[in-house]
Amino acid sequence: MTRSAQNAAVRAAPPDRRNVDPGSADPGSADVGDLLDNGPFTSMQKFVVMLAAMSIVMDGFDGQLIGFAIPMMIQEWGITREAFAPAVASGLIGMGIGSACAGLFADRYGRRMAVIVSVFVFGTATCAIGLAPDALTVAVLRFIAGLGIGGALPSSTTVTAEFTPARRRTLAVTATIVCVPLGGMLAGLFSAYVLPLYGWRASFFIGGSLPIALGFALMATLPESPRFLARRPERWNELGALLGRMGRPMPQGVHYTDAVEQALEQPGAQPQRGVRALFSKGYGADTIAIWVAFFMCLTAVYSAFSWLPTMLTSEGLPLAVAASGLTAYNLGGVIGALVCAVAMTRWGSRWPLAICCVGALGSAFLMLMVDVRQSSSLLVFGFGVHGLFVNAVQSTMYALCAYVYATGVRATGTAGALAFGRLGAILSAFVGATVITLGGAQGYLLLLGTVMVFALIALLMVRRHIPGRRAAPPLRTVAVVGGTR
């Protein structure tokens, strides 16, 4: 059944059964999906989205600290770029494993604890890197930090998607994801000040302490997802209290449903769970295409996150200029992701994503004509433009995942795509170092442009893109249904 057919079926429900009488002996049933998708965006929901966004800011901040510190660490220990590549790769391997495990954990045990545990893990491990005596120790600690960094992203985006009304979901999810480059930009500004004065060890001590503090705040304030609670009758009392805090009070004993999400599952069959569900009928082709797009895009993103400052210093540019290149890349990413999200809300996801892929590959190939040493400012600007387009694609693909996958597999679907994409990030750890050594800036830019060609092809093959505002009228599902079940 197509998404439009499911929406039409839900809209066809009798209009005389929308409300429940709070004083009735039968409290009736409430459609949580309608309450969330078509209801108001309350202050409480915005606060939850802000908490999720803060988790991603810290995720991006800690995830990119290593990129700014690598030149100084290599110099202190007297090792080559290739010798440090395993330390970079280990963090990315941890991110891949963390993404996959956090998604499964979040779909089975809840989004709240998945976010909190992830934040504590990467905060603690990042602090410990400040004590590392060699690159091997850094590799072990980056692997542990990667488990948390990888786990926070799909869990936090799922929280955002499930607390936001449908009309604002694409922009909200993208605004959450855009906090990765925002965190990276803050890491660049932070490193530009801390590294010259206090060294790389202090940067990891401070950078790890911030998410630990955030973790305690999340424990005190972050609620569980209402859509997750709706699928667990034993927690419906908790759901009722949460809905009350969200300005949607429900009578005691109400039966909770989620009509649109249940329509996405195979009728009459036991809902599938785990990775296998991502390749079931209706999901398989889109899952493969999305995974390839994540793989290619994350190869480009982490080639910049891990090696851009190193590449620029290898071309003879000062460390401050090298750091500004990655800061510009992240700043462009913040702008591009938000603009792309607004475009997707109006025109759907297919063509905005395709246009941004073309912009990413075009900007990378155009920078081949720039003289690195003579036009360093122009090159930094070019990386800002390239980061605008690449991060626009990467950030908004999470909103695409939230649209394609139903509640029962949404976190797993997002995490699976991210975990497979991390393989591209891991590849970038080794390929980036080799390409810089053998091909310099020219080889590095060719790598960035080529992978975005394949990302473009993959995204054009996705069948179920987010529809534009004109293509899909607002869904009007039945919020509350009285009478017998």
C-alpha positions as CSV (number, residue, x, y, z in Angstrom):
1,M,0.0,0.0,0.0
2,T,1.4,3.4,-0.9
3,R,1.7,6.2,1.6
4,S,-1.0,8.2,-0.1
5,A,-3.4,5.2,-0.1
6,Q,-2.7,4.7,3.6
7,N,-3.4,8.4,4.3
8,A,-6.6,8.2,2.3
9,A,-7.8,5.1,4.2
10,V,-7.2,6.8,7.5
11,R,-9.0,9.9,6.4
12,A,-12.0,7.8,5.4
13,A,-12.8,7.1,9.1
14,P,-16.3,8.2,10.2
15,P,-16.3,11.8,11.3
16,D,-18.8,11.2,14.1
17,R,-16.3,9.2,16.1
18,R,-13.5,11.8,16.5
19,N,-14.0,12.7,20.1
20,V,-14.4,10.8,23.4
21,D,-16.5,11.9,26.3
22,P,-14.2,12.1,29.3
23,G,-17.1,11.1,31.6
24,S,-18.1,8.1,29.5
25,A,-17.8,4.6,31.0
26,D,-15.8,3.6,27.9
27,P,-12.9,6.0,27.5
28,G,-12.5,4.9,23.8
29,S,-9.2,5.1,21.9
30,A,-6.8,7.8,20.9
31,D,-4.7,7.9,17.7
32,V,-1.3,9.0,19.0
33,G,-0.1,9.5,15.4
34,D,-2.8,12.1,14.8
35,L,-2.3,13.8,18.1
36,L,1.4,14.3,17.3
37,D,1.3,14.7,13.5
38,N,-1.5,17.2,13.3
39,G,-1.5,18.8,16.7
40,P,0.2,21.9,18.0
41,F,4.0,22.1,18.5
42,T,4.0,22.9,22.2
43,S,6.7,24.4,24.3
44,M,7.3,21.1,25.9
45,Q,7.9,19.4,22.5
46,K,10.3,22.2,21.4
47,F,12.2,21.7,24.7
48,V,12.7,18.0,23.9
49,V,13.9,18.8,20.4
50,M,16.3,21.3,21.9
51,L,17.7,18.6,24.2
52,A,18.1,16.3,21.2
53,A,19.9,19.1,19.3
54,M,22.2,19.8,22.2
55,S,23.2,16.1,22.2
56,I,24.1,16.4,18.5
57,V,26.1,19.6,19.1
58,M,28.2,17.7,21.6
59,D,28.4,14.8,19.2
60,G,29.8,17.0,16.4
61,F,32.0,18.8,18.8
62,D,33.7,15.7,20.3
63,G,33.7,13.9,16.9
64,Q,35.7,16.6,15.2
65,L,38.1,17.5,17.9
66,I,40.5,14.8,16.7
67,G,40.7,16.4,13.2
68,F,42.0,19.7,14.6
69,A,44.4,17.9,17.0
70,I,46.0,15.5,14.5
71,P,48.7,17.8,13.2
72,M,49.9,18.6,16.7
73,M,49.7,15.0,17.9
74,I,51.7,13.8,14.8
75,Q,54.3,16.4,15.4
76,E,54.6,15.6,19.2
77,W,55.0,11.8,18.6
78,G,57.1,12.1,15.4
79,I,54.9,9.7,13.4
80,T,53.5,9.9,9.8
81,R,50.0,10.5,8.6
82,E,49.7,6.9,7.5
83,A,50.7,5.7,11.0
84,F,48.0,7.8,12.6
85,A,45.3,6.5,10.1
86,P,44.4,3.5,12.3
87,A,43.6,5.9,15.2
88,V,41.2,7.8,12.9
89,A,39.7,4.6,11.5
90,S,39.1,3.1,15.0
91,G,36.9,6.0,15.9
92,L,34.9,5.6,12.7
93,I,34.6,1.8,13.3
94,G,33.2,2.5,16.7
95,M,30.7,5.0,15.2
96,G,29.5,2.4,12.8
97,I,29.0,-0.2,15.5
98,G,27.5,2.4,17.9
99,S,25.0,3.5,15.2
100,A,23.8,-0.1,14.5
101,C,23.6,-1.1,18.2
102,A,21.9,2.2,19.3
103,G,19.2,1.8,16.7
104,L,18.3,-1.7,17.8
105,F,18.5,-0.7,21.5
106,A,16.3,2.4,20.9
107,D,13.6,0.4,19.1
108,R,13.6,-2.3,21.8
109,Y,14.2,-0.4,25.0
110,G,13.5,3.2,24.2
111,R,15.0,6.3,22.7
112,R,15.6,8.1,26.0
113,M,18.2,5.7,27.4
114,A,19.9,5.3,24.0
115,V,20.6,9.0,23.9
116,I,21.7,9.3,27.5
117,V,24.1,6.3,27.4
118,S,25.6,7.5,24.1
119,V,26.3,10.9,25.5
120,F,28.0,9.6,28.6
121,V,30.1,7.1,26.6
122,F,31.6,9.6,24.2
123,G,32.1,12.2,26.8
124,T,34.0,10.0,29.2
125,A,36.2,8.5,26.4
126,T,37.0,11.9,25.0
127,C,38.2,13.1,28.4
128,A,40.4,10.0,28.6
129,I,42.1,10.8,25.3
130,G,43.8,13.7,27.0
131,L,45.8,11.2,29.0
132,A,46.9,9.1,26.0
133,P,50.7,8.4,25.8
134,D,50.7,7.2,22.1
135,A,48.6,6.7,19.0
136,L,47.6,3.1,19.9
137,T,45.9,4.4,23.1
138,V,44.2,7.1,21.1
139,A,42.9,4.4,18.7
140,V,41.4,2.4,21.6
141,L,39.8,5.4,23.2
142,R,38.5,6.8,19.9
143,F,36.8,3.4,19.3
144,I,35.0,3.7,22.6
145,A,34.1,7.3,22.0
146,G,32.9,6.3,18.5
147,L,30.4,3.9,20.0
148,G,28.8,6.9,21.8
149,I,29.2,9.4,18.9
150,G,27.6,6.9,16.5
151,G,24.8,6.0,18.9
152,A,23.7,9.5,19.7
153,L,22.9,10.6,16.1
154,P,20.2,8.1,15.2
155,S,18.7,8.1,18.7
156,S,18.5,11.9,18.9
157,T,17.1,12.3,15.4
158,T,14.4,9.7,16.1
159,V,13.4,11.6,19.3
160,T,13.1,14.7,17.2
161,A,11.0,13.0,14.5
162,E,8.6,11.5,17.0
163,F,8.1,14.7,19.0
164,T,7.5,17.0,16.0
165,P,4.3,17.5,14.0
166,A,4.4,16.2,10.5
167,R,4.3,19.6,8.9
168,R,7.5,20.6,10.7
169,R,9.3,17.3,10.9
170,T,11.6,17.7,7.9
171,L,12.9,21.0,9.1
172,A,13.1,19.9,12.8
173,V,15.1,16.7,12.0
174,T,17.4,18.6,9.7
175,A,17.9,21.4,12.3
176,T,18.9,18.6,14.7
177,I,21.3,17.0,12.3
178,V,22.8,20.3,11.3
179,C,24.0,20.5,14.8
180,V,26.8,18.1,13.7
181,P,28.5,20.7,11.6
182,L,27.5,23.3,14.1
183,G,29.3,21.4,16.8
184,G,32.3,21.0,14.4
185,M,32.3,24.7,13.8
186,L,32.4,25.4,17.5
187,A,35.2,22.8,17.8
188,G,37.1,24.7,15.2
189,L,36.7,28.0,17.1
190,F,37.5,26.3,20.4
191,S,40.6,24.6,19.0
192,A,41.9,27.8,17.4
193,Y,42.0,29.3,20.9
194,V,42.8,26.3,23.1
195,L,45.4,24.4,21.0
196,P,48.0,27.1,20.7
197,L,47.7,28.1,24.4
198,Y,47.1,24.9,26.3
199,G,47.8,22.0,23.8
200,W,45.8,19.1,22.5
201,R,45.4,17.3,25.8
202,A,43.5,20.2,27.4
203,S,41.2,20.4,24.4
204,F,40.1,16.7,25.0
205,F,39.7,17.2,28.8
206,I,37.4,20.2,28.2
207,G,35.7,18.7,25.2
208,G,34.8,15.5,27.1
209,S,33.6,17.3,30.2
210,L,30.8,19.2,28.4
211,P,28.8,16.1,27.2
212,I,29.2,14.5,30.6
213,A,27.4,17.5,32.2
214,L,24.8,17.3,29.4
215,G,24.2,13.6,30.2
216,F,23.2,14.4,33.8
217,A,20.8,17.1,32.5
218,L,19.3,14.6,30.0
219,M,18.7,12.1,32.8
220,A,16.7,14.7,34.7
221,T,14.7,16.2,31.8
222,L,14.4,14.0,28.7
223,P,11.2,12.0,28.4
224,E,10.5,8.8,26.4
225,S,9.0,9.1,22.9
226,P,5.2,9.0,22.9
227,R,5.1,6.9,19.7
228,F,7.4,4.3,21.4
229,L,5.2,4.3,24.5
230,A,2.0,3.8,22.4
231,R,3.3,0.4,21.2
232,R,3.7,-0.8,24.8
233,P,0.3,-1.1,26.7
234,E,2.1,-1.6,30.0
235,R,3.4,1.9,29.7
236,W,0.2,3.7,28.7
237,N,-0.1,5.4,32.1
238,E,3.3,7.0,31.4
239,L,2.1,7.9,27.9
240,G,-1.1,9.6,29.3
241,A,1.0,11.7,31.7
242,L,3.4,12.7,28.9
243,L,0.5,13.7,26.6
244,G,-0.9,15.8,29.4
245,R,2.4,17.6,29.7
246,M,2.3,18.1,25.9
247,G,-1.1,19.8,26.2
248,R,-3.1,16.8,25.0
249,P,-4.8,15.4,28.2
250,M,-6.4,11.9,27.8
251,P,-8.9,10.1,30.0
252,Q,-7.8,7.2,32.2
253,G,-8.0,3.8,30.5
254,V,-7.9,5.1,26.9
255,H,-6.7,2.6,24.3
256,Y,-3.8,4.1,22.2
257,T,-3.3,3.4,18.5
258,D,-1.2,4.7,15.7
259,A,-3.2,4.1,12.5
260,V,-0.8,5.4,9.9
261,E,2.2,3.6,11.4
262,Q,0.2,0.3,11.7
263,A,-0.9,0.7,8.1
264,L,2.8,0.6,7.1
265,E,3.2,-2.9,8.5
266,Q,2.0,-6.0,6.7
267,P,-1.7,-6.6,7.5
268,G,-2.3,-9.7,9.5
269,A,1.4,-10.4,10.1
270,Q,3.5,-10.1,13.2
271,P,5.4,-6.8,12.8
272,Q,9.0,-7.5,11.9
273,R,11.8,-6.1,13.9
274,G,15.5,-5.6,13.5
275,V,17.7,-5.3,10.4
276,R,15.8,-8.0,8.6
277,A,12.7,-5.7,8.5
278,L,14.6,-3.1,6.5
279,F,14.8,-5.6,3.6
280,S,11.2,-6.8,3.8
281,K,8.7,-6.1,1.0
282,G,8.3,-2.4,0.5
283,Y,11.6,-1.4,2.1
284,G,14.4,-3.4,0.3
285,A,15.1,-1.3,-2.8
286,D,14.9,2.0,-0.9
287,T,17.1,0.7,1.9
288,I,19.9,-0.3,-0.5
289,A,19.7,3.1,-2.3
290,I,19.7,5.0,1.0
291,W,22.6,3.0,2.3
292,V,24.7,3.7,-0.8
293,A,23.9,7.4,-0.6
294,F,25.0,7.4,3.1
295,F,28.2,5.5,2.3
296,M,29.2,8.0,-0.4
297,C,28.2,11.1,1.4
298,L,29.9,10.1,4.7
299,T,33.1,9.3,2.7
300,A,33.1,12.9,1.6
301,V,32.1,14.3,5.0
302,Y,34.7,12.4,7.0
303,S,37.4,13.0,4.4
304,A,36.9,16.6,5.4
305,F,36.4,16.1,9.2
306,S,39.5,13.9,9.6
307,W,41.9,15.2,7.0
308,L,41.1,18.7,5.7
309,P,43.4,20.5,8.2
310,T,46.1,18.0,7.6
311,M,45.8,18.3,3.8
312,L,46.1,22.1,4.1
313,T,49.1,22.0,6.4
314,S,50.8,19.5,4.1
315,E,50.5,22.1,1.3
316,G,52.4,24.6,3.5
317,L,49.6,26.6,5.0
318,P,49.7,27.6,8.7
319,L,47.7,25.6,11.2
320,A,45.4,28.6,11.8
321,V,44.5,28.7,8.1
322,A,44.1,24.9,8.0
323,A,41.7,25.1,10.9
324,S,39.7,27.9,9.2
325,G,39.2,25.6,6.2
326,L,37.3,23.0,8.3
327,T,35.4,25.8,10.2
328,A,34.2,27.2,6.9
329,Y,33.2,23.8,5.7
330,N,31.1,23.3,8.8
331,L,29.6,26.8,8.7
332,G,28.6,26.2,5.1
333,G,27.1,22.9,6.2
334,V,24.9,24.7,8.7
335,I,23.5,27.1,6.2
336,G,23.1,24.5,3.4
337,A,21.3,22.0,5.6
338,L,18.7,24.5,6.8
339,V,18.1,25.9,3.3
340,C,17.8,22.4,1.8
341,A,15.3,21.5,4.6
342,V,13.1,24.4,3.8
343,A,13.3,23.5,0.1
344,M,12.3,19.9,0.9
345,T,9.3,21.1,2.9
346,R,8.0,22.9,-0.1
347,W,9.1,20.8,-3.0
348,G,9.8,17.4,-1.5
349,S,13.2,15.7,-1.1
350,R,14.1,14.3,-4.6
351,W,15.2,17.4,-6.5
352,P,16.6,19.4,-3.6
353,L,18.9,16.5,-2.7
354,A,19.8,16.0,-6.4
355,I,20.7,19.7,-6.8
356,C,22.8,19.7,-3.7
357,C,24.7,16.6,-4.9
358,V,25.4,18.4,-8.2
359,G,26.6,21.4,-6.2
360,A,28.9,19.3,-4.1
361,L,30.6,17.6,-6.9
362,G,30.8,20.7,-9.0
363,S,32.4,22.8,-6.2
364,A,35.0,20.1,-5.6
365,F,36.0,19.9,-9.2
366,L,36.1,23.7,-9.6
367,M,38.5,24.0,-6.6
368,L,41.0,21.9,-8.7
369,M,41.7,25.2,-10.6
370,V,42.6,27.1,-7.4
371,D,46.3,27.5,-6.5
372,V,46.5,26.4,-2.9
373,R,49.4,28.5,-1.8
374,Q,48.6,31.7,-3.8
375,S,44.8,31.7,-3.2
376,S,44.3,30.2,0.2
377,S,41.4,32.5,1.0
378,L,39.6,31.5,-2.1
379,L,40.3,27.8,-1.3
380,V,38.8,28.3,2.2
381,F,35.7,29.9,0.7
382,G,35.5,27.0,-1.8
383,F,35.5,24.5,1.1
384,G,32.7,26.5,2.7
385,V,30.6,26.2,-0.5
386,H,31.5,22.5,-0.8
387,G,30.5,21.9,2.9
388,L,27.3,23.8,2.2
389,F,26.2,21.3,-0.4
390,V,27.6,18.1,1.1
391,N,26.2,18.7,4.6
392,A,22.8,19.7,3.0
393,V,22.6,16.2,1.5
394,Q,23.9,14.4,4.6
395,S,21.8,16.3,7.1
396,T,18.5,16.0,5.3
397,M,18.8,12.3,4.5
398,Y,17.9,11.6,8.1
399,A,14.5,13.3,7.4
400,L,14.2,11.0,4.4
401,C,14.8,8.0,6.7
402,A,12.2,9.2,9.1
403,Y,9.7,9.4,6.3
404,V,10.5,6.0,4.7
405,Y,10.5,3.9,7.8
406,A,7.6,3.2,10.3
407,T,7.9,3.6,14.0
408,G,8.7,0.0,14.7
409,V,11.9,0.2,12.6
410,R,12.5,3.9,12.4
411,A,15.5,4.0,14.7
412,T,16.8,0.8,13.2
413,G,16.4,2.1,9.7
414,T,18.1,5.4,10.4
415,A,20.9,3.6,12.4
416,G,21.3,0.9,9.7
417,A,21.9,3.6,7.0
418,L,24.3,5.5,9.2
419,A,26.1,2.3,10.2
420,F,26.6,1.3,6.6
421,G,27.6,4.9,5.8
422,R,30.3,4.7,8.5
423,L,32.0,2.1,6.3
424,G,32.6,5.0,3.9
425,A,33.9,7.1,6.7
426,I,36.3,4.3,7.7
427,L,37.5,4.0,4.1
428,S,38.2,7.8,4.2
429,A,40.5,7.3,7.2
430,F,42.9,5.3,5.1
431,V,42.2,6.6,1.6
432,G,42.4,10.2,2.8
433,A,45.9,9.8,4.2
434,T,47.1,8.0,1.1
435,V,45.5,10.4,-1.3
436,I,47.0,13.4,0.4
437,T,50.5,11.8,0.4
438,L,50.4,10.7,-3.2
439,G,48.1,13.3,-4.9
440,G,48.2,16.3,-2.6
441,A,45.3,18.8,-2.9
442,Q,44.4,17.7,-6.4
443,G,43.9,14.0,-5.5
444,Y,42.0,15.0,-2.4
445,L,39.6,17.2,-4.3
446,L,39.1,14.5,-6.9
447,L,38.1,12.1,-4.1
448,L,35.6,14.6,-2.7
449,G,33.9,15.2,-6.1
450,T,33.8,11.6,-7.3
451,V,32.0,10.1,-4.3
452,M,29.2,12.7,-4.7
453,V,28.6,11.5,-8.2
454,F,27.6,8.1,-6.8
455,A,25.6,9.7,-4.0
456,L,23.6,11.5,-6.7
457,I,22.8,8.3,-8.6
458,A,21.8,6.5,-5.4
459,L,19.4,9.2,-4.3
460,L,17.7,9.4,-7.7
461,M,17.0,5.7,-7.3
462,V,15.1,6.1,-4.0
463,R,11.4,5.5,-4.8
464,R,9.7,7.0,-1.8
465,H,10.9,10.5,-1.4
466,I,9.3,13.0,0.9
467,P,6.4,14.6,-1.1
468,G,6.3,18.4,-1.5
469,R,3.7,20.5,0.2
470,R,1.6,20.7,-3.0
471,A,1.9,17.0,-3.8
472,A,0.6,15.7,-0.5
473,P,-2.3,17.5,1.4
474,P,-2.0,17.6,5.2
475,L,-3.0,14.2,6.7
476,R,-6.1,14.4,8.8
477,T,-6.3,11.2,10.8
478,V,-8.8,10.4,13.5
479,A,-7.5,11.7,16.8
480,V,-9.8,10.1,19.3
481,V,-12.3,7.4,18.6
482,G,-15.1,6.7,21.1
483,G,-17.2,3.6,21.5
484,T,-16.3,-0.1,21.6
485,R,-13.1,-1.5,20.1
